[in-house]
């Protein structure tokens, strides 16, 4: 279903089973399943939800929201969204046959704080959402504060960095970690030393898992919040430090991908070569591909029609090249 959503959706704040004192329609935007996942890095609780709920919108008192479900083994849809009284949500919905229908039964609604920022009038929808999520950082409820931090990270706006850094410095442990994640998504290079310290303890739990996942895609150049390619080579030294200290396979593979597929910086060559002997097969593969991209050595290049079984022999040939001559070259220092 995620691949067949309509192109236009409505974004609006909503509360379930209780009227909100202030709500607003954010506006009509183009979105897709990837955009929704950007706003929601955390896992949804697995609880049943009601099939029809009442929601409030600015300019009207109530609307009905219909859940969509188009088949599959679960008659009542997936148990992804936990609508409960006195909770607040962003709902992603489209109008069908005069009724509002959630665009997806798992990713069609995200928890938010009940606190709203000032109404920015004709401002674009990211600016309005940012104002509301920043307001949510002051919520008395810790879960609502965490949701606000995560949503700010999902917007990937450079203008959110100051607010996120305040949380990094003054929030509790969980809030500070999630704010590092949020800042990383805005392309903030200054948090990479903190990322290294966090991932030095592993990446199996949230938010460390989300931080590690982001390393290969974040726009370290800060050129635009929407751009996901790593473009600023000043990240190389910090990425290498993360790679050398990370016990987690996920972190290592994401950093190797970033160094060898995105940055392609010669300073990364010795580190990539070292990970030709990584215990993780995927890490060895990304080290091999990175060396091919940077050095253009035949010994590190898989054939055009390569198969899975070709990887390890090519890794061995690349290691031989490195030991016999590659490591003696004058590679730039990170």
Secondary structure, 3 states (H helix, E strand, C coil): CHHHCCCEEEEEEEECCCCCCCCCEEEEEECCHHHHHHHCCCCCCCCCCCCEEEEEECCEEEEEEECCCCCCCCCCCCCCCCCCCCCEEEEEEEEECCEEEECCCCCCEEECCCCCCCCCCCCCHHHHHHHHHHHHCCCCCHHHHHHHHHHHHHHCCHHHHHHHHHHHHHCCHHHHHHHHHHHHHCCCHHHHHHHHHHHCCCCCCCCHHHHHHHCCCCCCCCCCCCCCCCCCHHHHHHHHHHHHHCCCHHHHHHHHHHHHHHHCCHHHHHHHHHHHHCCCHHHHHHHHHHHHHHHCCHHHCCCCCCCCCHHHHHHHHHHHHHHHCHHHCCCCCC
